[in-house]
């Protein structure tokens, strides 16, 4: 069984590849001056870059779980998400309200994709 870990630290790997599946670590973009739309776009840009590094693409997304600090931001986050997936195959998706590791983080994405 082959498992490839990319950009590993003592705590985690940013990318794990196993059995034609890519797992990305949680993607955040928490700067206090960024609103939910800016944080969402920056997270999605990071996801694109990591998928490319892993030999995958957003058309190969299998599942995305979105953690959002406050559901009042759900519509604004979805506007950015909908534009990002507009011309792509749609993954299975869940979105839940969650307490974040730092107060400036408004959204976090957990991604699984094929490659």
VMD Tcl script that draws the C-alpha trace (Angstrom):
set ca {
  {0.00 0.00 0.00}
  {1.50 3.30 -1.11}
  {0.75 6.53 0.73}
  {2.38 9.77 -0.43}
  {2.50 12.72 1.96}
  {3.34 16.13 0.53}
  {4.41 19.24 2.48}
  {4.48 17.45 5.80}
  {5.25 19.06 9.14}
  {5.47 17.64 12.64}
  {1.68 18.11 12.89}
  {0.19 17.30 9.48}
  {0.58 16.96 5.72}
  {-0.98 19.50 3.37}
  {-1.66 16.75 0.81}
  {-2.02 12.99 1.24}
  {-2.37 10.73 -1.80}
  {-3.56 7.14 -1.51}
  {-5.40 4.72 -3.79}
  {-6.08 7.35 -6.50}
  {-7.53 9.71 -3.89}
  {-6.22 13.09 -2.73}
  {-6.94 14.42 0.76}
  {-6.20 18.06 1.51}
  {-5.70 19.50 4.96}
  {-8.28 22.07 6.05}
  {-7.95 25.26 4.01}
  {-8.43 28.60 5.74}
  {-7.60 32.21 4.91}
  {-8.21 34.01 8.17}
  {-7.15 37.62 8.10}
  {-9.22 39.93 10.29}
  {-9.73 42.46 7.47}
  {-11.13 39.85 5.03}
  {-14.87 39.24 4.86}
  {-16.43 35.84 4.14}
  {-16.33 36.36 0.37}
  {-12.61 37.20 0.39}
  {-11.77 34.31 2.72}
  {-13.82 31.90 0.62}
  {-12.13 32.97 -2.63}
  {-8.66 32.72 -1.09}
  {-9.45 29.23 0.24}
  {-10.69 28.10 -3.17}
  {-7.57 29.52 -4.83}
  {-5.44 27.52 -2.38}
  {-7.48 24.40 -3.12}
  {-6.89 24.84 -6.86}
  {-3.13 25.15 -6.28}
  {-2.96 22.12 -3.98}
  {-5.04 19.98 -6.34}
  {-2.72 20.91 -9.20}
  {0.32 20.01 -7.09}
  {-1.31 16.65 -6.33}
  {-2.06 15.98 -10.01}
  {-5.77 16.60 -9.66}
  {-8.29 19.33 -10.55}
  {-11.57 20.71 -9.24}
  {-13.41 18.56 -11.82}
  {-12.14 15.57 -9.85}
  {-13.52 16.70 -6.48}
  {-15.34 13.92 -4.68}
  {-16.38 15.58 -1.44}
  {-16.10 18.97 0.24}
  {-17.05 19.79 3.81}
  {-17.37 23.48 4.57}
  {-17.14 24.75 8.12}
  {-18.56 28.24 8.53}
  {-18.28 30.30 11.70}
  {-21.71 31.91 11.39}
  {-24.57 30.84 9.13}
  {-25.39 34.51 8.56}
  {-22.51 34.33 6.05}
  {-23.93 31.26 4.24}
  {-25.36 33.15 1.23}
  {-22.21 35.25 0.68}
  {-19.99 32.17 0.91}
  {-22.27 30.29 -1.51}
  {-22.10 33.12 -4.06}
  {-18.32 32.66 -4.29}
  {-18.58 28.84 -4.19}
  {-21.25 28.79 -6.94}
  {-19.05 30.88 -9.25}
  {-16.07 28.58 -8.56}
  {-17.95 25.36 -9.41}
  {-20.10 26.86 -12.19}
  {-18.19 25.16 -15.03}
  {-17.04 22.11 -13.04}
  {-18.38 18.77 -11.99}
  {-20.07 19.20 -8.60}
  {-18.78 17.25 -5.58}
  {-20.80 15.89 -2.70}
  {-20.94 18.76 -0.21}
  {-21.84 19.48 3.38}
  {-21.79 22.80 5.21}
  {-21.92 23.11 8.97}
  {-21.61 25.94 11.46}
  {-18.54 25.45 13.64}
  {-16.35 27.17 16.18}
  {-13.01 27.98 14.55}
  {-9.48 27.67 15.90}
  {-9.02 31.47 15.74}
  {-11.71 34.16 15.79}
  {-10.61 35.73 12.49}
  {-11.26 32.48 10.57}
  {-14.73 32.64 9.03}
  {-14.63 29.51 6.82}
  {-12.64 26.30 6.38}
  {-12.78 23.72 3.59}
  {-11.98 20.01 3.87}
  {-11.45 18.43 0.43}
  {-11.24 14.92 -1.03}
  {-10.59 14.43 -4.74}
  {-9.63 11.74 -7.23}
  {-6.42 11.90 -9.25}
}
mol new
graphics top color blue
foreach p $ca { graphics top sphere $p radius 0.5 }
foreach p [lrange $ca 0 end-1] q [lrange $ca 1 end] { graphics top cylinder $p $q radius 0.2 }
display resetview
